[in-house]
């Protein structure tokens, strides 16, 4: 009887690399377009979220997340879960992968693929807006692509930025967001804000803006002016335009149009920078298809090191 691998966080992470993941994500988008679906179950205040994807030739995945806010008071993580990965040919279970491992690498890898295609190759100053868990993954990911870059972090709560700088001493702390944005080649934002933090008036020619934080219809990290000044790209038109406030709100207000989005990952021939002085803006929307691509990459690396 075949043993189904259970891939935990630390052991799984040890066999991964960021550039390899972006190659896998790019290859996944050359396959037939994914079929995706989300389901929610509620028991106030707790939630079970299931995100499913099926890509012909790559397989099936269901990413389950339990969100139990009361866990924090017990010293437990409020978000837990796992990813079940199934064979494309037979539908049999192939692996169970740690939820946090998939989420970390999927989210930062999604943005890193965009940066490989859109950011200037000579980018040397990278601003991280937000000092939460994802900021650490973004530093790791962007360091793989830009090993000589100087990183700065800005966070609304200064103590959290200071904690990040203690963990990663090479990171400088920005006191003023506008000044930091104006000075950066790349701005990567992973916040929980519903009010835009980054202003289009601050953006400079040649910058690349990477937006991760907004995932609900009421959330935004940049204002209308930023969208209007930039060439805008998304990871998936299907999971961003009608679902995330970053685009949904300005489109509803007539300040931006979905037609102004240049491309998503399913149009690689258009997903590129045209000049050194243009401003590029990428909206990272996530999506179950990216969880599937990432989980498949993790399993293949896991199997390779075990061979």
N, C-alpha and C positions, 0 to 999 in steps of 0.2 A: 504494500500500500504506500502510495506517494505521500510524503510529509509536506504539508502546506507551510511555506515559510511565513513566520511572523517577524516583521522587520521593525525593530525598535528604533528610537530616535538616534542615540549616540552611535550605535553600531552601523546604522544605515548611513548616517552622515559621513562616516569615516571613508566610505567608498565613492563619494560624489565629488564632482568639480563643476564650477559654474559655467565655464565655456562649453563643456560637454553637454550640459543641460540645455543651453541655448541652441546648440546644434540639433538636439533631439526635438525641441519645440519647433524649430524651423522645419524639420523633416515631417513632423506630425501634421503641419498645415499644408503639406503637399498631398496628403491623403484625402479621401472624400470628406466633405464637411461633416462635423459631428452632429449627432442628435443629442439634445440635452434636455433635462427636466429637473425641476426642484420641487420638493414637497416639505411641508411644515406640519408638525404636531405641537400643540400647546397644552401646558398645564400651569397656569399662571403661578409664579413668574418664569417657569422653566420651559425650554424649547428643545425639540428634536428637529434638526434640519438634515434632510437627505438631498444630495446633489448627485445626479446620475448623468453619465455620458457614454455614448457608444460611437466608436469610430471604426468603420469598416477597414479591416487590415491591422488594427491596433488592439482592439478588444473593448471590454466594458469595465466601468468602474463606478462604484457607489461610495461617495464620501459622506459619512455620517458624523454630525457634530451635535453633542449635547451641551446646552448652555444652561447652567444652573447657577444663577447669581449668588445664591445663599452659600455656595461652597467657600467663598472668600473668607467668611467669618469662621470657617472651620479649618482654615489654613490649606484648603484644597484649590486646585485650579477650577475656575468657573467654566472653562471650555475644555471638553474632552471629545474623543472620538477615534475613528479609524477609517481607513480606505480599504475596501474589498475590491480586488482586481480579478477579472474573469477572462478566460481564453476566448479569443474571437471566433475560433473554429468550432469549439465544443460547448462553450458556455460554462465550463468547469472552473471552480475557484483556483486561482493561481497563487495568490498571496494576500496577506493582511498587512497593511503598512500603517505606521504611526501617523495619526492625524496631524500633529504639529510638525513632523518632518516634511510631509507633503506640502502643507500650507506655507511653511517658511521658504522652501525651495521653489515652489510654484510661483509665489508672489514676487520674490526678488528676481527670479529667473525670467519671468514675464517682462519685467522692466529692463533687465539687462539685455535681452534680445532686441528691444526697441533701441536701447542706447548703442548697441553694435551697429545698427543701421542708420540712426539719426544723429547721434552726437558727433561732434567733430573729433577726429582721431587725435588731435593735439590738445584735447581738453585736459586741464591740469588742476582746476579748482572745482571741488564738488561740495555743494551745500546740502545737508540733510535737514529737512524741516520736520521736527517731531523726534522725540527721543525715546519712543517706546520700544517694544520688542522688535518690531520690524526694522527699526533704524540699525540695529546690530547686523541683521541679515543684509541690508542694503550696503553697509560699509564693506562687508565681506565680499558681496557680489561685485560691486563696482571696483574694489581693489584688484580683483582678478582681471578685469578689462583695462583698468588704468592704474598699473602698479606704482606709478610715480606721482599720483594725484595727491593733493593736499585737501584734507577733509575739514569741514566746519559744520557744527550743529547749532541749530536754533530751536528752542523749545519755549512754549509759553510759560511753563513752570521751570524756573532756572535750576532748581535742585535736580530735576531729572536730566537736564543737559550735563550738569556737573557729574552726576553718577556715570553717565555714558563716557565722559572724558576720563574718569578714573579707570574705567574698564579698558578703554582704548586711548592711551596717553597721547597718541599722535593726533587726535582730533582736537581742534580748537573750538572754543565756544564763542558764538556770535551774540552780541548784546542787542543789536538793532537788526531787525529782519530786512528792512529795505536796503540797508547798506550791504548786507550779506548777499541778498539776491542780485543786486547790481554787480557784485564782484565775482560771481560764480560763472563758470563755463557750463556746469550742469547743476540743476536744482531738482532734487528728488524729495517729494513731500509725502509723508505717511502720518496724517493726523486724523482726528475725529471731529474736525470742525464742521459746522453747518453754515458758517459765515466765511466768505472768502478771505484768506490770509494774504495771498500773493496778488499783487496788482500788476496789471498789464503795463502801466506807466513805468514800472521798475525794470522791465525786461530789456535786455541788450542784444544787439545783433550777434548772431552766431550761437546763442544759447540753446540748450536743450532742456525742456521742462518735463519732468516725469511725475505724474500724479497718481497716487496709490490709494490715499486714505478714503476718499468718498466712495461709499458703496450703497448708500440708501438714496431714495428719491429726494430727500431734503438736505443732502450733504454736498458741499462745494469747497474746493481749496483755492480756486482762482476766480477772478472776476470776469465780466463779459469782455473787457478790453484785452485781457490776455488771450482769450480765444480768437478775438478779431485780429490781433497782431501776428498770430502764429499760424504755421501750417500744422493742422491738427490730425493726429493719427489715433487709432484705438486698436486694442488687441482683437476685439470682435464687435462688429456692428450689432449683432444680435443680442449681446449681453450688456451693452452700454447705453445706446441712444435712448431707449424708452424706459430705462430702469434706474439710471444713476443721475443724481441732481446736477453733477458737473456739466452734463449736456442737456438733460431733460428740462431744467429750469430756464436756461437762456433760449432754448429752442421754443418753449412755450411762450416766452416773452417777446419773441421776434428779434432777439439780439444775435442769434446765431442760427444756422440752418444745418440740418444733417447732410445736405449736399456739399457743405464746405469741408466735411471730413475727407481727407485725401485717400486713405486706405486703411484696411485692417490687415491682419497677418495672412489672410487668404488671398491677398493681392501683392505678393512679394515684389513684383516688378515695379510697383508704384510706391512701395514702402521704403523710401530712401530720401536722404538730404539732397537738395539740388544745388546749394551754394553755401559757402562758408559764412555768409552774413545773415542768412535767414534764421528765424526763430522756429524751432520745432517743438511741438507739444504732444505728449503721449498720455492717453488715459488708460491706465491699467484697470481693467474691470474684473479680472479673474475669470471664473467660469469653470464648470465641471469638465469641459474638454481639456483644459490645461491641467487639471488635477489628474486626469487619465494619462496624458502625455508624460507628466512628471512621475507618476507612480510606475509607469512602464519603464522609464529610464532608471528609476531606483531599483526595480526588480532585476533588470538586466545587469546593472553594476553589481548587485548583490550576488547574482548567480555567477558572474565572471570571477569574482574574488573567491568564491567557494569551490570553483572548478579545480 
